[in-house]
Amino acid sequence: MVDIGSGSGRFLMWLAKRNLESRNFLGLEIRQKLVKRANYWVNELALRNIHFIFANATVSFKQLLSTYPGPLMHVSILCPDPHFKKKYHKRRVVQKPLVESILDNLSAGGKVFIQSDVVEVAFDMREKFDAVSDKLLHIDKIDPGMVCDSEGWLLNNPMGIRTEREIHAEFEGARIYRRLYQKQI
């Protein structure tokens, strides 16, 4: 699993701890200080199935994934920086080249989970991933057990672990917009 914009890394560390024998986890973060701290915690916790890399995933995802051990079965992009001003929208992490790189590296049956507490960002990410619906299907088309609202937003977090941002936003009364996609087999 690759988490793009892993922040402090706690979310990914919890997943790694729950899946010690079954999965590898890679966190990509653009803030070097957070990467250094996350890798320190990984060493302190003696986790061997997780690593964090200082990287701009928007431009280097494909290159970084060339050394990923095993098939890529899951990518997450959770509450990325919203870059509210229109002139900075080009800095948003989910851009067409990143979506294409994810698709190129994701194994058949692999999943992409996106979420944001900022509706404009959520719709922007949704638009970019829905644009490749010939390759990625929204989970409600595959698994009717995944409960979505009338607009296709997942009502619950399918990962079983919430991010710090998610917890904070929900505590403040904000809605979390979630989508889960699966690459066609």
PyMOL commands that place a pseudoatom at each C-alpha (Angstrom):
pseudoatom trace, name=CA, resn=MET, resi=1, chain=A, elem=C, hetatm=0, pos=[0.000, 0.000, 0.000]
pseudoatom trace, name=CA, resn=VAL, resi=2, chain=A, elem=C, hetatm=0, pos=[1.140, 3.518, -0.789]
pseudoatom trace, name=CA, resn=ASP, resi=3, chain=A, elem=C, hetatm=0, pos=[-0.220, 6.510, 1.102]
pseudoatom trace, name=CA, resn=ILE, resi=4, chain=A, elem=C, hetatm=0, pos=[0.330, 9.762, -0.798]
pseudoatom trace, name=CA, resn=GLY, resi=5, chain=A, elem=C, hetatm=0, pos=[0.671, 12.699, 1.572]
pseudoatom trace, name=CA, resn=SER, resi=6, chain=A, elem=C, hetatm=0, pos=[1.228, 10.555, 4.635]
pseudoatom trace, name=CA, resn=GLY, resi=7, chain=A, elem=C, hetatm=0, pos=[1.769, 13.514, 6.975]
pseudoatom trace, name=CA, resn=SER, resi=8, chain=A, elem=C, hetatm=0, pos=[2.987, 12.380, 10.385]
pseudoatom trace, name=CA, resn=GLY, resi=9, chain=A, elem=C, hetatm=0, pos=[2.516, 8.754, 9.347]
pseudoatom trace, name=CA, resn=ARG, resi=10, chain=A, elem=C, hetatm=0, pos=[0.373, 7.608, 12.248]
pseudoatom trace, name=CA, resn=PHE, resi=11, chain=A, elem=C, hetatm=0, pos=[-2.447, 6.330, 10.035]
pseudoatom trace, name=CA, resn=LEU, resi=12, chain=A, elem=C, hetatm=0, pos=[-0.078, 4.200, 7.977]
pseudoatom trace, name=CA, resn=MET, resi=13, chain=A, elem=C, hetatm=0, pos=[1.776, 2.966, 11.064]
pseudoatom trace, name=CA, resn=TRP, resi=14, chain=A, elem=C, hetatm=0, pos=[-1.494, 1.717, 12.562]
pseudoatom trace, name=CA, resn=LEU, resi=15, chain=A, elem=C, hetatm=0, pos=[-2.245, -0.146, 9.328]
pseudoatom trace, name=CA, resn=ALA, resi=16, chain=A, elem=C, hetatm=0, pos=[1.283, -1.578, 9.229]
pseudoatom trace, name=CA, resn=LYS, resi=17, chain=A, elem=C, hetatm=0, pos=[0.981, -2.716, 12.831]
pseudoatom trace, name=CA, resn=ARG, resi=18, chain=A, elem=C, hetatm=0, pos=[-2.310, -4.479, 12.054]
pseudoatom trace, name=CA, resn=ASN, resi=19, chain=A, elem=C, hetatm=0, pos=[-0.839, -6.201, 8.990]
pseudoatom trace, name=CA, resn=LEU, resi=20, chain=A, elem=C, hetatm=0, pos=[2.685, -7.166, 10.079]
pseudoatom trace, name=CA, resn=GLU, resi=21, chain=A, elem=C, hetatm=0, pos=[2.973, -10.249, 7.890]
pseudoatom trace, name=CA, resn=SER, resi=22, chain=A, elem=C, hetatm=0, pos=[0.682, -9.547, 4.974]
pseudoatom trace, name=CA, resn=ARG, resi=23, chain=A, elem=C, hetatm=0, pos=[1.497, -6.175, 3.436]
pseudoatom trace, name=CA, resn=ASN, resi=24, chain=A, elem=C, hetatm=0, pos=[4.151, -3.564, 2.757]
pseudoatom trace, name=CA, resn=PHE, resi=25, chain=A, elem=C, hetatm=0, pos=[3.420, 0.101, 3.408]
pseudoatom trace, name=CA, resn=LEU, resi=26, chain=A, elem=C, hetatm=0, pos=[5.035, 3.145, 1.868]
pseudoatom trace, name=CA, resn=GLY, resi=27, chain=A, elem=C, hetatm=0, pos=[4.292, 6.709, 2.908]
pseudoatom trace, name=CA, resn=LEU, resi=28, chain=A, elem=C, hetatm=0, pos=[5.115, 9.549, 0.525]
pseudoatom trace, name=CA, resn=GLU, resi=29, chain=A, elem=C, hetatm=0, pos=[5.304, 12.997, 2.095]
pseudoatom trace, name=CA, resn=ILE, resi=30, chain=A, elem=C, hetatm=0, pos=[6.520, 16.343, 0.754]
pseudoatom trace, name=CA, resn=ARG, resi=31, chain=A, elem=C, hetatm=0, pos=[7.534, 17.688, 4.186]
pseudoatom trace, name=CA, resn=GLN, resi=32, chain=A, elem=C, hetatm=0, pos=[10.958, 16.259, 5.026]
pseudoatom trace, name=CA, resn=LYS, resi=33, chain=A, elem=C, hetatm=0, pos=[10.630, 16.937, 8.771]
pseudoatom trace, name=CA, resn=LEU, resi=34, chain=A, elem=C, hetatm=0, pos=[7.538, 14.716, 8.956]
pseudoatom trace, name=CA, resn=VAL, resi=35, chain=A, elem=C, hetatm=0, pos=[9.266, 11.948, 6.999]
pseudoatom trace, name=CA, resn=LYS, resi=36, chain=A, elem=C, hetatm=0, pos=[12.254, 12.007, 9.337]
pseudoatom trace, name=CA, resn=ARG, resi=37, chain=A, elem=C, hetatm=0, pos=[10.001, 11.837, 12.401]
pseudoatom trace, name=CA, resn=ALA, resi=38, chain=A, elem=C, hetatm=0, pos=[7.820, 9.067, 10.919]
pseudoatom trace, name=CA, resn=ASN, resi=39, chain=A, elem=C, hetatm=0, pos=[10.849, 6.910, 10.110]
pseudoatom trace, name=CA, resn=TYR, resi=40, chain=A, elem=C, hetatm=0, pos=[12.148, 7.520, 13.644]
pseudoatom trace, name=CA, resn=TRP, resi=41, chain=A, elem=C, hetatm=0, pos=[8.845, 6.203, 15.057]
pseudoatom trace, name=CA, resn=VAL, resi=42, chain=A, elem=C, hetatm=0, pos=[8.962, 3.213, 12.690]
pseudoatom trace, name=CA, resn=ASN, resi=43, chain=A, elem=C, hetatm=0, pos=[12.386, 2.310, 14.072]
pseudoatom trace, name=CA, resn=GLU, resi=44, chain=A, elem=C, hetatm=0, pos=[11.256, 2.840, 17.676]
pseudoatom trace, name=CA, resn=LEU, resi=45, chain=A, elem=C, hetatm=0, pos=[8.260, 0.552, 17.071]
pseudoatom trace, name=CA, resn=ALA, resi=46, chain=A, elem=C, hetatm=0, pos=[10.472, -1.993, 15.258]
pseudoatom trace, name=CA, resn=LEU, resi=47, chain=A, elem=C, hetatm=0, pos=[8.083, -2.113, 12.296]
pseudoatom trace, name=CA, resn=ARG, resi=48, chain=A, elem=C, hetatm=0, pos=[9.708, -3.814, 9.312]
pseudoatom trace, name=CA, resn=ASN, resi=49, chain=A, elem=C, hetatm=0, pos=[6.865, -3.545, 6.782]
pseudoatom trace, name=CA, resn=ILE, resi=50, chain=A, elem=C, hetatm=0, pos=[6.725, 0.246, 6.466]
pseudoatom trace, name=CA, resn=HIS, resi=51, chain=A, elem=C, hetatm=0, pos=[8.907, 3.089, 5.239]
pseudoatom trace, name=CA, resn=PHE, resi=52, chain=A, elem=C, hetatm=0, pos=[8.453, 6.798, 4.556]
pseudoatom trace, name=CA, resn=ILE, resi=53, chain=A, elem=C, hetatm=0, pos=[10.072, 8.717, 1.714]
pseudoatom trace, name=CA, resn=PHE, resi=54, chain=A, elem=C, hetatm=0, pos=[10.468, 12.446, 1.229]
pseudoatom trace, name=CA, resn=ALA, resi=55, chain=A, elem=C, hetatm=0, pos=[8.966, 13.005, -2.225]
pseudoatom trace, name=CA, resn=ASN, resi=56, chain=A, elem=C, hetatm=0, pos=[6.624, 15.015, -4.367]
pseudoatom trace, name=CA, resn=ALA, resi=57, chain=A, elem=C, hetatm=0, pos=[4.339, 12.202, -5.493]
pseudoatom trace, name=CA, resn=THR, resi=58, chain=A, elem=C, hetatm=0, pos=[2.759, 14.364, -8.170]
pseudoatom trace, name=CA, resn=VAL, resi=59, chain=A, elem=C, hetatm=0, pos=[5.999, 14.331, -10.166]
pseudoatom trace, name=CA, resn=SER, resi=60, chain=A, elem=C, hetatm=0, pos=[7.888, 11.255, -8.935]
pseudoatom trace, name=CA, resn=PHE, resi=61, chain=A, elem=C, hetatm=0, pos=[5.269, 8.567, -8.199]
pseudoatom trace, name=CA, resn=LYS, resi=62, chain=A, elem=C, hetatm=0, pos=[6.072, 6.430, -11.222]
pseudoatom trace, name=CA, resn=GLN, resi=63, chain=A, elem=C, hetatm=0, pos=[9.827, 6.481, -10.574]
pseudoatom trace, name=CA, resn=LEU, resi=64, chain=A, elem=C, hetatm=0, pos=[9.393, 5.709, -6.865]
pseudoatom trace, name=CA, resn=LEU, resi=65, chain=A, elem=C, hetatm=0, pos=[7.104, 2.771, -7.558]
pseudoatom trace, name=CA, resn=SER, resi=66, chain=A, elem=C, hetatm=0, pos=[9.655, 1.113, -9.814]
pseudoatom trace, name=CA, resn=THR, resi=67, chain=A, elem=C, hetatm=0, pos=[11.320, -0.253, -6.645]
pseudoatom trace, name=CA, resn=TYR, resi=68, chain=A, elem=C, hetatm=0, pos=[8.146, -1.089, -4.696]
pseudoatom trace, name=CA, resn=PRO, resi=69, chain=A, elem=C, hetatm=0, pos=[8.328, -4.694, -3.413]
pseudoatom trace, name=CA, resn=GLY, resi=70, chain=A, elem=C, hetatm=0, pos=[5.429, -6.775, -4.663]
pseudoatom trace, name=CA, resn=PRO, resi=71, chain=A, elem=C, hetatm=0, pos=[2.225, -5.845, -6.434]
pseudoatom trace, name=CA, resn=LEU, resi=72, chain=A, elem=C, hetatm=0, pos=[0.670, -2.453, -5.701]
pseudoatom trace, name=CA, resn=MET, resi=73, chain=A, elem=C, hetatm=0, pos=[-2.792, -3.261, -4.377]
pseudoatom trace, name=CA, resn=HIS, resi=74, chain=A, elem=C, hetatm=0, pos=[-3.799, -0.066, -2.611]
pseudoatom trace, name=CA, resn=VAL, resi=75, chain=A, elem=C, hetatm=0, pos=[-3.202, 3.674, -2.930]
pseudoatom trace, name=CA, resn=SER, resi=76, chain=A, elem=C, hetatm=0, pos=[-4.670, 6.265, -0.584]
pseudoatom trace, name=CA, resn=ILE, resi=77, chain=A, elem=C, hetatm=0, pos=[-4.836, 10.043, -0.809]
pseudoatom trace, name=CA, resn=LEU, resi=78, chain=A, elem=C, hetatm=0, pos=[-6.416, 11.309, 2.383]
pseudoatom trace, name=CA, resn=CYS, resi=79, chain=A, elem=C, hetatm=0, pos=[-7.262, 14.939, 3.123]
pseudoatom trace, name=CA, resn=PRO, resi=80, chain=A, elem=C, hetatm=0, pos=[-4.614, 16.519, 0.884]
pseudoatom trace, name=CA, resn=ASP, resi=81, chain=A, elem=C, hetatm=0, pos=[-3.720, 20.207, 1.156]
pseudoatom trace, name=CA, resn=PRO, resi=82, chain=A, elem=C, hetatm=0, pos=[-6.653, 22.092, -0.391]
pseudoatom trace, name=CA, resn=HIS, resi=83, chain=A, elem=C, hetatm=0, pos=[-4.708, 25.030, -1.886]
pseudoatom trace, name=CA, resn=PHE, resi=84, chain=A, elem=C, hetatm=0, pos=[-7.839, 27.162, -1.763]
pseudoatom trace, name=CA, resn=LYS, resi=85, chain=A, elem=C, hetatm=0, pos=[-6.745, 30.005, -4.034]
pseudoatom trace, name=CA, resn=LYS, resi=86, chain=A, elem=C, hetatm=0, pos=[-7.493, 29.280, -7.674]
pseudoatom trace, name=CA, resn=LYS, resi=87, chain=A, elem=C, hetatm=0, pos=[-3.997, 30.275, -8.782]
pseudoatom trace, name=CA, resn=TYR, resi=88, chain=A, elem=C, hetatm=0, pos=[-2.627, 27.509, -6.506]
pseudoatom trace, name=CA, resn=HIS, resi=89, chain=A, elem=C, hetatm=0, pos=[-4.993, 24.722, -7.647]
pseudoatom trace, name=CA, resn=LYS, resi=90, chain=A, elem=C, hetatm=0, pos=[-2.137, 23.502, -9.865]
pseudoatom trace, name=CA, resn=ARG, resi=91, chain=A, elem=C, hetatm=0, pos=[-0.357, 22.563, -6.612]
pseudoatom trace, name=CA, resn=ARG, resi=92, chain=A, elem=C, hetatm=0, pos=[-3.074, 20.124, -5.606]
pseudoatom trace, name=CA, resn=VAL, resi=93, chain=A, elem=C, hetatm=0, pos=[-1.674, 16.625, -5.364]
pseudoatom trace, name=CA, resn=VAL, resi=94, chain=A, elem=C, hetatm=0, pos=[-4.299, 14.923, -7.528]
pseudoatom trace, name=CA, resn=GLN, resi=95, chain=A, elem=C, hetatm=0, pos=[-3.487, 15.896, -11.100]
pseudoatom trace, name=CA, resn=LYS, resi=96, chain=A, elem=C, hetatm=0, pos=[-4.024, 13.955, -14.320]
pseudoatom trace, name=CA, resn=PRO, resi=97, chain=A, elem=C, hetatm=0, pos=[-0.363, 12.736, -14.547]
pseudoatom trace, name=CA, resn=LEU, resi=98, chain=A, elem=C, hetatm=0, pos=[-0.537, 11.333, -11.001]
pseudoatom trace, name=CA, resn=VAL, resi=99, chain=A, elem=C, hetatm=0, pos=[-3.812, 9.538, -11.730]
pseudoatom trace, name=CA, resn=GLU, resi=100, chain=A, elem=C, hetatm=0, pos=[-2.218, 8.042, -14.857]
pseudoatom trace, name=CA, resn=SER, resi=101, chain=A, elem=C, hetatm=0, pos=[0.868, 6.940, -12.872]
pseudoatom trace, name=CA, resn=ILE, resi=102, chain=A, elem=C, hetatm=0, pos=[-1.336, 5.334, -10.241]
pseudoatom trace, name=CA, resn=LEU, resi=103, chain=A, elem=C, hetatm=0, pos=[-3.256, 3.450, -12.931]
pseudoatom trace, name=CA, resn=ASP, resi=104, chain=A, elem=C, hetatm=0, pos=[-0.048, 2.328, -14.643]
pseudoatom trace, name=CA, resn=ASN, resi=105, chain=A, elem=C, hetatm=0, pos=[1.330, 0.857, -11.399]
pseudoatom trace, name=CA, resn=LEU, resi=106, chain=A, elem=C, hetatm=0, pos=[-1.831, -0.409, -9.689]
pseudoatom trace, name=CA, resn=SER, resi=107, chain=A, elem=C, hetatm=0, pos=[-2.413, -4.150, -10.047]
pseudoatom trace, name=CA, resn=ALA, resi=108, chain=A, elem=C, hetatm=0, pos=[-5.659, -5.482, -11.483]
pseudoatom trace, name=CA, resn=GLY, resi=109, chain=A, elem=C, hetatm=0, pos=[-8.171, -5.548, -8.631]
pseudoatom trace, name=CA, resn=GLY, resi=110, chain=A, elem=C, hetatm=0, pos=[-6.145, -2.913, -6.750]
pseudoatom trace, name=CA, resn=LYS, resi=111, chain=A, elem=C, hetatm=0, pos=[-7.938, -0.068, -4.984]
pseudoatom trace, name=CA, resn=VAL, resi=112, chain=A, elem=C, hetatm=0, pos=[-7.631, 3.700, -4.719]
pseudoatom trace, name=CA, resn=PHE, resi=113, chain=A, elem=C, hetatm=0, pos=[-9.135, 5.398, -1.667]
pseudoatom trace, name=CA, resn=ILE, resi=114, chain=A, elem=C, hetatm=0, pos=[-9.541, 9.193, -1.670]
pseudoatom trace, name=CA, resn=GLN, resi=115, chain=A, elem=C, hetatm=0, pos=[-11.067, 11.436, 0.952]
pseudoatom trace, name=CA, resn=SER, resi=116, chain=A, elem=C, hetatm=0, pos=[-11.266, 15.070, 1.987]
pseudoatom trace, name=CA, resn=ASP, resi=117, chain=A, elem=C, hetatm=0, pos=[-13.152, 17.240, 4.406]
pseudoatom trace, name=CA, resn=VAL, resi=118, chain=A, elem=C, hetatm=0, pos=[-13.065, 20.085, 1.866]
pseudoatom trace, name=CA, resn=VAL, resi=119, chain=A, elem=C, hetatm=0, pos=[-15.912, 19.623, -0.604]
pseudoatom trace, name=CA, resn=GLU, resi=120, chain=A, elem=C, hetatm=0, pos=[-14.146, 21.469, -3.448]
pseudoatom trace, name=CA, resn=VAL, resi=121, chain=A, elem=C, hetatm=0, pos=[-11.078, 19.245, -3.130]
pseudoatom trace, name=CA, resn=ALA, resi=122, chain=A, elem=C, hetatm=0, pos=[-13.220, 16.118, -2.872]
pseudoatom trace, name=CA, resn=PHE, resi=123, chain=A, elem=C, hetatm=0, pos=[-15.095, 17.008, -6.057]
pseudoatom trace, name=CA, resn=ASP, resi=124, chain=A, elem=C, hetatm=0, pos=[-11.822, 17.854, -7.830]
pseudoatom trace, name=CA, resn=MET, resi=125, chain=A, elem=C, hetatm=0, pos=[-10.277, 14.492, -6.896]
pseudoatom trace, name=CA, resn=ARG, resi=126, chain=A, elem=C, hetatm=0, pos=[-13.496, 12.692, -7.810]
pseudoatom trace, name=CA, resn=GLU, resi=127, chain=A, elem=C, hetatm=0, pos=[-13.548, 14.360, -11.213]
pseudoatom trace, name=CA, resn=LYS, resi=128, chain=A, elem=C, hetatm=0, pos=[-9.976, 13.251, -11.950]
pseudoatom trace, name=CA, resn=PHE, resi=129, chain=A, elem=C, hetatm=0, pos=[-10.586, 9.615, -10.968]
pseudoatom trace, name=CA, resn=ASP, resi=130, chain=A, elem=C, hetatm=0, pos=[-14.060, 9.418, -12.527]
pseudoatom trace, name=CA, resn=ALA, resi=131, chain=A, elem=C, hetatm=0, pos=[-12.431, 10.545, -15.797]
pseudoatom trace, name=CA, resn=VAL, resi=132, chain=A, elem=C, hetatm=0, pos=[-10.773, 7.111, -16.019]
pseudoatom trace, name=CA, resn=SER, resi=133, chain=A, elem=C, hetatm=0, pos=[-13.928, 5.103, -15.304]
pseudoatom trace, name=CA, resn=ASP, resi=134, chain=A, elem=C, hetatm=0, pos=[-13.027, 2.800, -18.209]
pseudoatom trace, name=CA, resn=LYS, resi=135, chain=A, elem=C, hetatm=0, pos=[-10.179, 1.503, -15.990]
pseudoatom trace, name=CA, resn=LEU, resi=136, chain=A, elem=C, hetatm=0, pos=[-11.326, 2.277, -12.437]
pseudoatom trace, name=CA, resn=LEU, resi=137, chain=A, elem=C, hetatm=0, pos=[-14.783, 1.462, -11.166]
pseudoatom trace, name=CA, resn=HIS, resi=138, chain=A, elem=C, hetatm=0, pos=[-16.350, 3.114, -8.152]
pseudoatom trace, name=CA, resn=ILE, resi=139, chain=A, elem=C, hetatm=0, pos=[-16.821, 0.524, -5.425]
pseudoatom trace, name=CA, resn=ASP, resi=140, chain=A, elem=C, hetatm=0, pos=[-20.634, 0.837, -5.410]
pseudoatom trace, name=CA, resn=LYS, resi=141, chain=A, elem=C, hetatm=0, pos=[-20.629, -0.757, -8.895]
pseudoatom trace, name=CA, resn=ILE, resi=142, chain=A, elem=C, hetatm=0, pos=[-18.656, -3.744, -7.550]
pseudoatom trace, name=CA, resn=ASP, resi=143, chain=A, elem=C, hetatm=0, pos=[-19.767, -4.171, -3.944]
pseudoatom trace, name=CA, resn=PRO, resi=144, chain=A, elem=C, hetatm=0, pos=[-23.370, -3.201, -3.154]
pseudoatom trace, name=CA, resn=GLY, resi=145, chain=A, elem=C, hetatm=0, pos=[-22.543, -3.702, 0.526]
pseudoatom trace, name=CA, resn=MET, resi=146, chain=A, elem=C, hetatm=0, pos=[-20.518, -0.468, 0.522]
pseudoatom trace, name=CA, resn=VAL, resi=147, chain=A, elem=C, hetatm=0, pos=[-23.007, 2.136, 1.696]
pseudoatom trace, name=CA, resn=CYS, resi=148, chain=A, elem=C, hetatm=0, pos=[-22.948, 5.389, -0.271]
pseudoatom trace, name=CA, resn=ASP, resi=149, chain=A, elem=C, hetatm=0, pos=[-25.120, 8.478, -0.323]
pseudoatom trace, name=CA, resn=SER, resi=150, chain=A, elem=C, hetatm=0, pos=[-27.117, 9.489, -3.419]
pseudoatom trace, name=CA, resn=GLU, resi=151, chain=A, elem=C, hetatm=0, pos=[-24.009, 11.157, -4.911]
pseudoatom trace, name=CA, resn=GLY, resi=152, chain=A, elem=C, hetatm=0, pos=[-21.773, 8.117, -4.486]
pseudoatom trace, name=CA, resn=TRP, resi=153, chain=A, elem=C, hetatm=0, pos=[-19.798, 9.276, -1.426]
pseudoatom trace, name=CA, resn=LEU, resi=154, chain=A, elem=C, hetatm=0, pos=[-19.003, 6.466, 1.002]
pseudoatom trace, name=CA, resn=LEU, resi=155, chain=A, elem=C, hetatm=0, pos=[-20.689, 6.988, 4.345]
pseudoatom trace, name=CA, resn=ASN, resi=156, chain=A, elem=C, hetatm=0, pos=[-18.035, 5.094, 6.314]
pseudoatom trace, name=CA, resn=ASN, resi=157, chain=A, elem=C, hetatm=0, pos=[-14.274, 4.818, 6.185]
pseudoatom trace, name=CA, resn=PRO, resi=158, chain=A, elem=C, hetatm=0, pos=[-13.482, 1.435, 4.573]
pseudoatom trace, name=CA, resn=MET, resi=159, chain=A, elem=C, hetatm=0, pos=[-9.975, 1.310, 6.068]
pseudoatom trace, name=CA, resn=GLY, resi=160, chain=A, elem=C, hetatm=0, pos=[-11.087, 0.769, 9.652]
pseudoatom trace, name=CA, resn=ILE, resi=161, chain=A, elem=C, hetatm=0, pos=[-8.651, 3.429, 10.893]
pseudoatom trace, name=CA, resn=ARG, resi=162, chain=A, elem=C, hetatm=0, pos=[-9.257, 7.157, 10.724]
pseudoatom trace, name=CA, resn=THR, resi=163, chain=A, elem=C, hetatm=0, pos=[-6.583, 9.762, 10.051]
pseudoatom trace, name=CA, resn=GLU, resi=164, chain=A, elem=C, hetatm=0, pos=[-5.802, 12.541, 12.510]
pseudoatom trace, name=CA, resn=ARG, resi=165, chain=A, elem=C, hetatm=0, pos=[-7.345, 15.054, 10.104]
pseudoatom trace, name=CA, resn=GLU, resi=166, chain=A, elem=C, hetatm=0, pos=[-10.465, 12.935, 9.748]
pseudoatom trace, name=CA, resn=ILE, resi=167, chain=A, elem=C, hetatm=0, pos=[-10.909, 12.698, 13.521]
pseudoatom trace, name=CA, resn=HIS, resi=168, chain=A, elem=C, hetatm=0, pos=[-10.384, 16.451, 13.933]
pseudoatom trace, name=CA, resn=ALA, resi=169, chain=A, elem=C, hetatm=0, pos=[-12.749, 17.366, 11.091]
pseudoatom trace, name=CA, resn=GLU, resi=170, chain=A, elem=C, hetatm=0, pos=[-15.514, 15.097, 12.347]
pseudoatom trace, name=CA, resn=PHE, resi=171, chain=A, elem=C, hetatm=0, pos=[-15.062, 16.443, 15.882]
pseudoatom trace, name=CA, resn=GLU, resi=172, chain=A, elem=C, hetatm=0, pos=[-15.553, 19.947, 14.451]
pseudoatom trace, name=CA, resn=GLY, resi=173, chain=A, elem=C, hetatm=0, pos=[-18.732, 18.776, 12.694]
pseudoatom trace, name=CA, resn=ALA, resi=174, chain=A, elem=C, hetatm=0, pos=[-17.325, 18.651, 9.165]
pseudoatom trace, name=CA, resn=ARG, resi=175, chain=A, elem=C, hetatm=0, pos=[-18.380, 16.044, 6.656]
pseudoatom trace, name=CA, resn=ILE, resi=176, chain=A, elem=C, hetatm=0, pos=[-15.815, 13.671, 5.181]
pseudoatom trace, name=CA, resn=TYR, resi=177, chain=A, elem=C, hetatm=0, pos=[-16.169, 12.956, 1.460]
pseudoatom trace, name=CA, resn=ARG, resi=178, chain=A, elem=C, hetatm=0, pos=[-14.868, 9.496, 0.532]
pseudoatom trace, name=CA, resn=ARG, resi=179, chain=A, elem=C, hetatm=0, pos=[-14.552, 7.511, -2.680]
pseudoatom trace, name=CA, resn=LEU, resi=180, chain=A, elem=C, hetatm=0, pos=[-13.133, 4.046, -3.237]
pseudoatom trace, name=CA, resn=TYR, resi=181, chain=A, elem=C, hetatm=0, pos=[-12.221, 2.793, -6.684]
pseudoatom trace, name=CA, resn=GLN, resi=182, chain=A, elem=C, hetatm=0, pos=[-11.074, -0.595, -7.940]
pseudoatom trace, name=CA, resn=LYS, resi=183, chain=A, elem=C, hetatm=0, pos=[-9.005, -1.240, -11.046]
pseudoatom trace, name=CA, resn=GLN, resi=184, chain=A, elem=C, hetatm=0, pos=[-10.808, -3.480, -13.475]
pseudoatom trace, name=CA, resn=ILE, resi=185, chain=A, elem=C, hetatm=0, pos=[-9.503, -6.996, -13.821]
for i in range(1, 185): cmd.bond("trace and resi %d" % i, "trace and resi %d" % (i + 1))
show_as sticks, trace
zoom trace
